[in-house]
Amino acid sequence: MVARFTPDLAESSCRYCPIAVAPDGGIAAAQGDTLYSVARVGGGVVTPAYWSRNDLPAGQRDPAELARMNAQARRMAGAEGGTSGGGSFSPYRPRFPPKTLAFDTKGRLWTLPSVPDDEGSLLDVFSPTGRRITTIRLAVDVTMLKIRGDLLVAVGLDADGEPIVYVFRIVG
């Protein structure tokens, strides 16, 4: 069986945004490139489950980068609302969607947000109803995760840039 998902543009996901299948068969998809939110989708409509975090900071853009982007926006249509002859970019960098999504056997959503952190990675854990339960700081930088049973498997890079696999046990 093939299911086709065509959400409203305001609730769209892109081909680079992660998706995950929940234990009950529902599909969760990261939304947009400037949001940190995940919506549950299916049958062409967004269903009530929605996981979001609005408190992540949007980093400040470098003044030279902002000037270059604004100059480009004046010359052509831009993705952030710049149009020919006008418009300007925000001085803040967008908050990007989670790099990866995974559900545990209890239906909790685990996300790995794309936020810069010099001390490792952050894992956000959301209840099935969308409430953020906790944020876990890992001492290592990881770029993707998978959950099987009570094991969380994450992939990162070692000091030489070689892939390294970390395995964590989910307790609770």
C-alpha positions, 0 to 999 in steps of 0.5 A: 500500500502506498500513502501520499502525504500532501500537507498545507505549505505552512505545515510542510516538511522538506526532503531533508527533514527527518521523518519517523514512524511511531509505535502505533503506525503514525508518521511524524515529520519535522516542519519547515527550516526555521521552526523546531517542531514536529507534526504527526501526519497521515491521510493527507492531513495533520493530526492533533499530535504536535511536538514543539520547542520555541525556546531555542535561541536563534543565533545572531548573523555576522554583519558582513553575512547579513549585508551580503544576504540583503544585497542578494535579496535586492537583486532576486527573490529570496527564500526568507521573503526578500524580493526583487528591489526590496526586502531584507533578511532577519539579523537572526539565524533560523532555528533548524528542525531536528536532525533526527527523530525516533520513538521509543516503545512508550510512544515518547518522541526523541529529537536531536535538535540542530543547535550549536553546542560546544559541549556535546549534543542535546536530546529532547524527549517529548511525551506522546501528547507533545509535552517536553519531558526533559532535555538530556545533554550528551558529552559527545556530539552526535548527528543521528539516532535510532531507538530499538527497544531500550537501546538508543544508538547514536552516530557521531565523529571521533577526534579524527573525524571517523564515524563512531557509534554510541549505545545508550540504555533508556531507563524509565 
